[in-house]
């Protein structure tokens, strides 16, 4: 992904395997690319635009190929098919994308893409950081669970039709507009519009919360406190530090959290950390992941105490979570 404030353009025409690997490494992440038919050649055309936390691309796979990520992108993606078929394996689920059927997926949990001959689509990717931040703003609360966003949508009706139309307009603007006249700011706004539409219309773990009636506005000091906790999640934090960063007294901070979060500031911080550890253990992409390293990265320094808190929160030990995660892969 490119730096904020600029739109990068990448293009390959009639690429071979080595060119494709280099192209994907420059745009999303390193991949393994193989022809679907052993010994066959690969013929692909692709145009890719990137700006900040967002990417959009479109291409044509004239020959069949399989793509697997050496290092899965920490992002969510929409695939808007134009022609042909693509199979997608994500967290034990299999989807088949054909014209008229939009696919939404968590790329970090996507193991394999199989593009059949004459497959063409528009792909749009949103970084996890951008999606989490946007969803947190929509919910007015921290997003501490995995979204579990994997879905198919009919592109001819309802939400699927809206997402397809938005994606097509954005693509046409970038692909057909003058290369030296692309506004990074307006392009990012358009990406955000599509991202919000995806969060509001594609089923995920937080969908029900998005549909709930609006709650009373959370006080500014509570929002500032939560922002401070998230920004300093692994640092030693006392309630005095949180109150000072929020610009209120300790008593006012405690009252605000009790009223709007039904807990204390430090308990809220602890839950943020525990959920962060669990999310990383469940979605861990390394066979040799260290529970103690993960715990320390989320601010826990005493492993015995951490294990007790983790079991109280989730009903199982961290080792059990990791074992179940590996069995499910």
VEXDREN-2710 file (C-alpha; in Angstrom, 1 decimal):
% VEXDREN-2710
k/r/px/py/pz
1/UNK/0.0/0.0/0.0
2/UNK/1.2/3.5/-0.8
3/UNK/1.8/6.3/1.6
4/UNK/-1.1/8.6/2.5
5/UNK/-1.5/11.6/0.2
6/UNK/-0.5/9.8/-3.0
7/UNK/-2.0/7.4/-5.4
8/UNK/0.4/4.8/-6.8
9/UNK/-0.2/3.0/-10.1
10/UNK/1.1/-0.5/-10.9
11/UNK/0.6/-2.3/-14.1
12/UNK/1.6/-5.7/-15.6
13/UNK/0.8/-6.9/-19.1
14/UNK/1.2/-10.5/-20.2
15/UNK/3.2/-11.3/-17.0
16/UNK/4.9/-14.6/-16.3
17/UNK/5.2/-16.2/-12.9
18/UNK/8.3/-14.2/-11.7
19/UNK/6.8/-10.9/-12.9
20/UNK/3.5/-11.8/-11.1
21/UNK/5.3/-12.6/-7.9
22/UNK/7.1/-9.3/-8.0
23/UNK/3.9/-7.4/-8.9
24/UNK/2.0/-8.9/-5.9
25/UNK/4.9/-8.2/-3.6
26/UNK/4.9/-4.5/-4.7
27/UNK/1.1/-4.2/-4.3
28/UNK/-0.3/-6.4/-1.6
29/UNK/2.0/-9.1/-0.2
30/UNK/4.4/-11.8/-1.4
31/UNK/2.6/-14.7/-2.9
32/UNK/3.1/-18.2/-4.4
33/UNK/1.8/-18.4/-7.9
34/UNK/1.2/-21.7/-9.8
35/UNK/-0.7/-22.7/-12.9
36/UNK/-3.8/-24.7/-12.3
37/UNK/-2.7/-27.2/-14.9
38/UNK/0.8/-28.5/-14.2
39/UNK/3.3/-27.4/-16.8
40/UNK/1.1/-24.8/-18.3
41/UNK/2.0/-21.2/-18.7
42/UNK/0.4/-18.3/-16.9
43/UNK/-1.0/-15.2/-18.7
44/UNK/-2.2/-12.3/-16.6
45/UNK/-3.0/-8.6/-17.1
46/UNK/-3.4/-6.4/-14.1
47/UNK/-3.8/-2.7/-13.2
48/UNK/-3.5/-1.7/-9.5
49/UNK/-4.0/1.6/-7.7
50/UNK/-2.9/2.1/-4.1
51/UNK/-3.4/5.0/-1.6
52/UNK/-2.7/4.9/2.1
53/UNK/-4.8/2.2/3.7
54/UNK/-6.7/1.3/0.5
55/UNK/-6.1/-0.6/-2.8
56/UNK/-8.2/-1.3/-5.9
57/UNK/-7.2/-3.4/-8.9
58/UNK/-8.6/-5.1/-11.9
59/UNK/-7.2/-7.7/-14.3
60/UNK/-7.7/-10.6/-16.5
61/UNK/-6.4/-14.1/-15.9
62/UNK/-6.3/-15.6/-19.4
63/UNK/-5.0/-18.9/-18.0
64/UNK/-5.9/-20.7/-14.8
65/UNK/-3.7/-20.1/-11.7
66/UNK/-3.6/-20.6/-8.0
67/UNK/-2.4/-17.8/-5.7
68/UNK/-1.5/-18.3/-2.0
69/UNK/-0.1/-15.7/0.3
70/UNK/3.4/-16.3/1.8
71/UNK/2.5/-13.5/4.2
72/UNK/-1.3/-12.9/4.2
73/UNK/-2.3/-9.2/4.0
74/UNK/-3.8/-7.8/7.2
75/UNK/-6.8/-6.4/5.2
76/UNK/-10.3/-7.0/4.1
77/UNK/-11.3/-7.3/0.5
78/UNK/-14.2/-7.2/-1.8
79/UNK/-14.2/-9.1/-5.1
80/UNK/-16.6/-7.8/-7.8
81/UNK/-16.5/-10.4/-10.6
82/UNK/-16.7/-9.3/-14.2
83/UNK/-16.2/-12.7/-16.0
84/UNK/-15.1/-16.2/-15.3
85/UNK/-14.9/-18.0/-11.9
86/UNK/-12.7/-17.8/-8.8
87/UNK/-12.6/-20.2/-5.9
88/UNK/-11.6/-18.8/-2.5
89/UNK/-10.6/-20.8/0.6
90/UNK/-10.9/-18.8/3.9
91/UNK/-10.9/-20.2/7.4
92/UNK/-12.2/-23.5/6.4
93/UNK/-15.0/-22.0/4.2
94/UNK/-15.1/-22.2/0.4
95/UNK/-16.7/-19.6/-1.8
96/UNK/-17.1/-19.6/-5.6
97/UNK/-17.2/-16.1/-7.2
98/UNK/-18.9/-15.9/-10.6
99/UNK/-20.5/-12.9/-12.3
100/UNK/-23.3/-11.6/-10.2
101/UNK/-21.9/-12.8/-6.9
102/UNK/-19.8/-10.5/-4.8
103/UNK/-17.4/-12.0/-2.3
104/UNK/-16.2/-10.2/1.0
105/UNK/-13.3/-11.8/2.9
106/UNK/-10.7/-11.3/5.5
107/UNK/-7.5/-11.6/3.5
108/UNK/-5.5/-12.5/6.6
109/UNK/-7.5/-15.7/6.8
110/UNK/-7.6/-16.4/3.1
111/UNK/-5.4/-19.3/2.2
112/UNK/-5.9/-19.8/-1.5
113/UNK/-7.4/-18.1/-4.6
114/UNK/-8.0/-20.2/-7.7
115/UNK/-8.6/-18.1/-10.8
116/UNK/-10.0/-20.1/-13.7
117/UNK/-9.2/-19.1/-17.3
118/UNK/-10.7/-15.8/-18.5
119/UNK/-11.4/-14.7/-14.9
120/UNK/-11.7/-10.9/-14.5
121/UNK/-12.7/-8.9/-11.5
122/UNK/-12.4/-5.7/-9.6
123/UNK/-10.8/-6.2/-6.2
124/UNK/-10.9/-3.6/-3.4
125/UNK/-8.8/-3.9/-0.2
126/UNK/-9.1/-2.0/3.1
127/UNK/-6.4/-2.3/5.8
128/UNK/-7.5/-3.9/9.0
129/UNK/-6.4/-0.7/10.8
130/UNK/-8.7/1.4/8.7
131/UNK/-11.7/-1.0/9.0
132/UNK/-11.3/-1.3/12.8
133/UNK/-11.0/2.5/13.3
134/UNK/-14.1/3.1/11.1
135/UNK/-16.2/0.5/12.8
136/UNK/-15.1/1.8/16.2
137/UNK/-16.4/5.3/15.2
138/UNK/-19.7/3.8/13.9
139/UNK/-20.2/1.9/17.1
140/UNK/-18.8/4.5/19.4
141/UNK/-16.9/1.8/21.2
142/UNK/-13.6/-0.1/20.8
143/UNK/-13.6/-3.1/18.4
144/UNK/-11.7/-5.8/20.2
145/UNK/-13.1/-9.0/18.5
146/UNK/-12.2/-10.4/15.1
147/UNK/-14.9/-9.3/12.7
148/UNK/-15.5/-12.7/11.2
149/UNK/-16.3/-11.1/7.8
150/UNK/-16.8/-13.7/5.1
151/UNK/-19.8/-13.4/2.9
152/UNK/-21.4/-13.7/-0.5
153/UNK/-23.8/-11.0/-1.9
154/UNK/-26.0/-10.9/-5.0
155/UNK/-24.7/-8.0/-7.1
156/UNK/-28.0/-7.5/-8.8
157/UNK/-30.1/-6.4/-5.8
158/UNK/-29.9/-4.6/-2.5
159/UNK/-26.6/-4.1/-0.7
160/UNK/-24.6/-6.1/-3.3
161/UNK/-25.8/-3.9/-6.1
162/UNK/-24.8/-0.8/-4.2
163/UNK/-21.3/-2.1/-3.4
164/UNK/-20.9/-3.1/-7.0
165/UNK/-22.0/0.3/-8.3
166/UNK/-19.7/2.1/-5.9
167/UNK/-16.7/-0.1/-6.8
168/UNK/-17.3/0.4/-10.5
169/UNK/-17.5/4.2/-10.3
170/UNK/-14.3/4.3/-8.2
171/UNK/-12.5/2.0/-10.7
172/UNK/-13.7/4.0/-13.8
173/UNK/-12.6/7.2/-12.2
174/UNK/-9.0/5.9/-11.5
175/UNK/-8.6/3.8/-14.6
176/UNK/-10.0/6.2/-17.2
177/UNK/-9.0/9.5/-15.6
178/UNK/-5.8/11.4/-16.4
179/UNK/-2.9/9.8/-14.5
180/UNK/-1.6/13.2/-13.4
181/UNK/-5.0/14.4/-12.2
182/UNK/-5.8/11.9/-9.5
183/UNK/-6.8/13.4/-6.2
184/UNK/-5.5/11.2/-3.3
185/UNK/-7.9/12.9/-0.8
186/UNK/-11.1/12.5/-2.8
187/UNK/-10.0/8.9/-3.7
188/UNK/-9.6/8.0/0.0
189/UNK/-13.0/9.5/0.8
190/UNK/-14.6/7.3/-1.9
191/UNK/-12.8/4.3/-0.5
192/UNK/-14.1/5.1/3.0
193/UNK/-17.7/5.4/1.6
194/UNK/-17.4/1.9/0.2
195/UNK/-15.8/0.6/3.4
196/UNK/-18.8/2.0/5.4
197/UNK/-21.2/0.5/3.0
198/UNK/-19.5/-2.9/3.4
199/UNK/-19.6/-2.7/7.2
200/UNK/-23.3/-1.8/7.1
201/UNK/-24.4/-4.3/4.6
202/UNK/-22.1/-7.4/4.7
203/UNK/-22.8/-9.7/7.7
204/UNK/-20.0/-9.8/10.4
205/UNK/-19.7/-10.2/14.2
206/UNK/-20.7/-6.5/14.9
207/UNK/-23.6/-6.3/12.5
208/UNK/-26.2/-6.5/15.2
209/UNK/-24.6/-3.8/17.2
210/UNK/-24.6/-1.5/14.1
211/UNK/-28.4/-2.0/13.9
212/UNK/-29.1/-1.1/17.5
213/UNK/-30.8/2.2/18.4
214/UNK/-28.4/5.0/18.9
215/UNK/-27.2/5.2/22.5
216/UNK/-26.6/8.4/24.5
217/UNK/-23.5/10.2/23.4
218/UNK/-20.4/9.0/25.3
219/UNK/-18.7/11.9/27.2
220/UNK/-15.6/13.3/25.6
221/UNK/-13.4/12.4/28.5
222/UNK/-14.4/8.7/28.2
223/UNK/-13.6/8.7/24.5
224/UNK/-10.2/10.4/25.2
225/UNK/-9.5/7.8/27.9
226/UNK/-10.2/4.9/25.5
227/UNK/-8.0/6.5/22.8
228/UNK/-5.2/6.9/25.4
229/UNK/-5.6/3.2/26.4
230/UNK/-5.5/1.9/22.9
231/UNK/-2.5/4.1/22.0
232/UNK/-0.6/2.9/25.1
233/UNK/-2.0/-0.6/25.3
234/UNK/1.4/-2.3/26.1
235/UNK/2.7/0.4/28.5
236/UNK/2.3/0.4/32.3
237/UNK/-0.8/2.6/32.9
238/UNK/-2.3/3.7/36.2
239/UNK/-5.7/5.3/36.6
240/UNK/-4.0/8.6/37.4
241/UNK/-2.4/8.5/33.9
242/UNK/-5.7/7.9/32.2
243/UNK/-7.4/10.7/34.1
244/UNK/-4.6/13.1/33.3
245/UNK/-4.7/12.2/29.6
246/UNK/-8.5/12.7/29.7
247/UNK/-8.3/16.1/31.4
248/UNK/-10.6/15.1/34.4
249/UNK/-10.3/14.0/38.0
250/UNK/-10.0/10.3/38.8
251/UNK/-13.5/10.4/40.4
252/UNK/-15.1/11.9/37.3
253/UNK/-13.3/9.4/35.1
254/UNK/-14.6/6.5/37.2
255/UNK/-18.1/7.8/37.2
256/UNK/-18.1/8.2/33.4
257/UNK/-16.9/4.6/32.9
258/UNK/-19.4/3.2/35.4
259/UNK/-22.2/5.1/33.7
260/UNK/-21.4/4.4/30.0
261/UNK/-19.3/1.2/30.1
262/UNK/-20.6/-0.4/33.3
263/UNK/-17.0/-1.0/34.6
264/UNK/-14.0/0.7/35.9
265/UNK/-11.3/2.3/33.7
266/UNK/-8.7/-0.3/34.7
267/UNK/-11.0/-3.2/34.2
268/UNK/-11.9/-1.8/30.8
269/UNK/-8.2/-1.6/29.9
270/UNK/-7.6/-5.1/31.1
271/UNK/-10.4/-6.4/28.9
272/UNK/-9.0/-4.6/25.9
273/UNK/-5.7/-6.3/26.5
274/UNK/-7.2/-9.8/27.1
275/UNK/-9.2/-9.5/23.9
276/UNK/-6.2/-8.4/22.0
277/UNK/-4.2/-11.5/23.2
278/UNK/-7.1/-13.8/22.3
279/UNK/-7.5/-12.3/18.9
280/UNK/-3.8/-12.8/18.2
281/UNK/-3.8/-16.4/19.5
282/UNK/-6.9/-17.3/17.5
283/UNK/-5.7/-15.7/14.3
284/UNK/-2.0/-16.5/14.8
285/UNK/-0.3/-17.1/11.5
286/UNK/2.9/-18.6/12.9
287/UNK/3.1/-22.2/14.2
288/UNK/5.7/-21.3/16.8
289/UNK/3.8/-18.3/18.2
290/UNK/4.9/-17.6/21.8
291/UNK/2.1/-17.0/24.3
292/UNK/4.4/-15.1/26.6
293/UNK/5.6/-12.8/23.8
294/UNK/2.0/-12.1/22.8
295/UNK/1.0/-11.4/26.4
296/UNK/3.9/-9.0/26.9
297/UNK/3.0/-7.2/23.6
298/UNK/-0.4/-6.5/25.1
299/UNK/0.9/-5.2/28.4
300/UNK/0.9/-8.3/30.7
301/UNK/4.2/-8.7/32.6
302/UNK/3.3/-11.5/35.1
303/UNK/2.5/-14.7/33.2
304/UNK/0.9/-16.5/36.1
305/UNK/-1.5/-13.7/36.8
306/UNK/-2.2/-13.3/33.1
307/UNK/-3.2/-17.0/32.7
308/UNK/-5.6/-16.7/35.7
309/UNK/-7.2/-13.5/34.2
310/UNK/-7.4/-15.1/30.7
311/UNK/-9.2/-18.2/32.1
312/UNK/-11.6/-16.1/34.1
313/UNK/-12.4/-14.1/30.9
314/UNK/-12.7/-16.9/28.4
315/UNK/-13.2/-20.1/30.3
316/UNK/-10.0/-21.7/28.9
317/UNK/-6.2/-21.4/29.2
318/UNK/-4.2/-19.5/26.6
319/UNK/-2.6/-22.8/25.6
320/UNK/-6.0/-24.3/24.9
321/UNK/-7.0/-21.3/22.7
322/UNK/-3.8/-21.8/20.7
323/UNK/-4.2/-25.5/20.3
324/UNK/-7.8/-25.2/19.1
325/UNK/-6.7/-22.5/16.7
326/UNK/-4.1/-24.8/15.2
327/UNK/-6.5/-27.7/14.9
328/UNK/-8.9/-25.5/13.0
329/UNK/-6.3/-24.5/10.4
END
